[in-house]
Amino acid sequence: MSTREVFRSQPAETFPLNTGRLLQRKCACGQHTGGGECHACAGKSQLLQRHSARRTGGG
């Protein structure tokens, strides 16, 4: 029996596709959300955006 025949005779190990677990993402505040942030934290982050001190433009 050759090496190839030994490897062919062994069935591949399979894993179940659905283990019953679902990945749930959490926001920084700890709430489960479908995306990255809940509505409250998304509103806060819009208020906290920084603006550049330098003015750019022609002139």
Buried (B, 14 or more C-beta within 10 A) or exposed (E): EEEEEEEEEEEEEEEEEEEEEEEEEEBEEEEEBEEEBBEEBEEEEEEEEEEEEEEEEEE
